[in-house]
Amino acid sequence: MIFRKYKLSVREQEIVRLLLTGGSNKEIAHRLRLSENTIKGYMKLPMRKPGVNNRAGIIAA
């Protein structure tokens, strides 16, 4: 799975799991009690690791 393959941190894994359930940045931020900007920052890291450019790419990975 993407988590092991790209060595995502625990927080990155948590965010990707919520993304896979269809959560928006706003919903993920609310659920994790973080700001939307924090979620956007975390989203950049998993996207960089597999070399994808968007949320759909993370889901496909």
C-alpha positions as CSV (number, residue, x, y, z in Angstrom):
1,M,0.0,0.0,0.0
2,I,1.0,3.6,-0.5
3,F,1.9,4.0,3.2
4,R,4.8,1.5,3.2
5,K,5.9,2.1,-0.3
6,Y,6.4,5.9,0.2
7,K,7.2,5.8,4.0
8,L,4.4,8.2,4.9
9,S,4.4,9.6,8.5
10,V,1.6,8.6,10.8
11,R,0.0,12.0,10.3
12,E,0.3,11.7,6.5
13,Q,-1.2,8.2,6.7
14,E,-4.1,9.6,8.7
15,I,-4.8,12.3,6.3
16,V,-4.6,10.0,3.2
17,R,-7.0,7.6,4.9
18,L,-9.5,10.5,5.4
19,L,-8.9,11.6,1.8
20,L,-9.7,8.1,0.6
21,T,-13.0,8.2,2.3
22,G,-13.9,11.3,0.2
23,G,-13.1,13.9,2.9
24,S,-12.4,17.5,1.7
25,N,-9.6,19.5,3.2
26,K,-12.2,21.4,5.4
27,E,-13.7,18.1,6.6
28,I,-10.3,16.6,7.3
29,A,-9.2,19.7,9.2
30,H,-12.3,19.7,11.3
31,R,-12.0,16.0,12.1
32,L,-8.3,16.3,13.1
33,R,-8.8,19.7,14.8
34,L,-6.3,21.4,12.5
35,S,-6.5,24.3,10.2
36,E,-7.3,23.9,6.5
37,N,-3.9,25.4,5.7
38,T,-2.2,22.7,7.8
39,I,-4.0,20.0,5.9
40,K,-3.0,21.6,2.6
41,G,0.6,21.5,3.8
42,Y,0.4,17.9,4.8
43,M,-1.2,17.1,1.5
44,K,1.9,18.4,-0.3
45,L,4.1,15.8,1.3
46,P,2.3,12.7,0.2
47,M,1.9,14.1,-3.3
48,R,5.6,14.7,-3.5
49,K,6.6,11.3,-2.3
50,P,4.8,9.3,-5.1
51,G,5.5,12.1,-7.6
52,V,1.8,12.8,-8.2
53,N,0.3,16.3,-8.6
54,N,-3.2,16.0,-7.2
55,R,-5.5,14.2,-4.8
56,A,-6.6,11.8,-7.5
57,G,-3.0,10.8,-8.0
58,I,-2.7,9.9,-4.3
59,I,-5.9,7.8,-4.5
60,A,-4.5,6.0,-7.6
61,A,-1.1,5.3,-6.0
